[in-house]
Amino acid sequence: MDTDEPEIGIGIIERYQDQGLGRILMQELISHARAAAKPSVRLTVFVENERGRHLYAKLGFTERGRREVVRSERFAGRRMVLIEMGLQLPKEAPP
Ligand SMILES: CC(C)(COP(=O)(O)OP(=O)(O)OC[C@H]1O[C@@H](n2cnc3c(N)ncnc32)[C@H](O)[C@@H]1OP(=O)(O)O)[C@@H](O)C(=O)NCCC(=O)NCCS
């Protein structure tokens, strides 16, 4: 959180996916960034990750760009497209 625009990322192990935990974790991270007065947050998501893309879009993230990356040997050096997304965090109105 020591940058103007923190990069956030989560991972849910398979058997707990699609039960709303990702949303809760993301909302926590966004609240944390907002409390730290960050103007925005960013993340990256692989184009194939339809669940993640759905979740991030629903939370208000918008696409900023795409780039091709070469995965490590663990992923057989596959070329994949990574989407860069951002979310603006407007300052909350004073009470
Ligand atoms: C992507 C990930 C973080 C999402 O977390 P999660 O706990 O599974 O997500 P949630 O249950 O909170 O929300 C999932 C949403 O996607 C929707 N969804 C599920 N499968 C989908 C699919 N194939 N296409 C589109 N939407 C889908 C669900 O309906 C839900 O949306 P809704 O609330 O509008 O109904 C998690 O699945 C994950 O870690 N995946 C594997 C690793 C990974 O991709 N990490 C992120 C790297 S960018």
The ligand as a Gaussian input file, in Angstrom:
#p B3LYP/6-31G(d) Opt

LIG

0 1
 C      -11.258000     -15.583000      -9.798000
 C      -11.497000     -15.815000      -8.314000
 C      -10.556000     -14.943000      -7.496000
 C      -12.965000     -15.418000      -7.969000
 O      -13.239000     -15.724000      -6.614000
 P      -14.570000     -16.557000      -6.258000
 O      -14.677000     -16.650000      -4.786000
 O      -14.542000     -17.845000      -7.029000
 O      -15.691000     -15.579000      -6.869000
 P      -17.131000     -15.200000      -6.300000
 O      -17.836000     -16.457000      -5.902000
 O      -17.021000     -14.125000      -5.266000
 O      -17.808000     -14.542000      -7.584000
 C      -17.833000     -15.247000      -8.777000
 C      -18.735000     -14.542000      -9.773000
 O      -18.409000     -15.026000     -11.085000
 C      -19.564000     -15.635000     -11.661000
 N      -19.051000     -16.722000     -12.487000
 C      -18.711000     -17.985000     -12.111000
 N      -18.238000     -18.671000     -13.180000
 C      -18.291000     -17.824000     -14.245000
 C      -17.921000     -17.937000     -15.618000
 N      -17.422000     -19.082000     -16.111000
 N      -18.093000     -16.860000     -16.417000
 C      -18.587000     -15.703000     -15.932000
 N      -18.959000     -15.527000     -14.634000
 C      -18.795000     -16.579000     -13.807000
 C      -20.423000     -16.046000     -10.482000
 O      -21.776000     -16.211000     -10.869000
 C      -20.198000     -14.857000      -9.565000
 O      -20.896000     -13.732000     -10.028000
 P      -22.302000     -13.219000      -9.366000
 O      -21.999000     -12.822000      -7.950000
 O      -22.683000     -12.067000     -10.249000
 O      -23.257000     -14.390000      -9.450000
 C      -11.310000     -17.309000      -7.943000
 O      -12.255000     -18.083000      -8.637000
 C       -9.913000     -17.816000      -8.229000
 O       -9.028000     -17.658000      -7.407000
 N       -9.719000     -18.466000      -9.377000
 C       -8.478000     -19.157000      -9.731000
 C       -7.238000     -18.356000      -9.606000
 C       -7.314000     -17.022000     -10.248000
 O       -7.781000     -16.944000     -11.353000
 N       -6.858000     -15.978000      -9.512000
 C       -6.944000     -14.629000      -9.964000
 C       -5.811000     -14.249000     -10.859000
 S       -6.204000     -12.765000     -11.726000

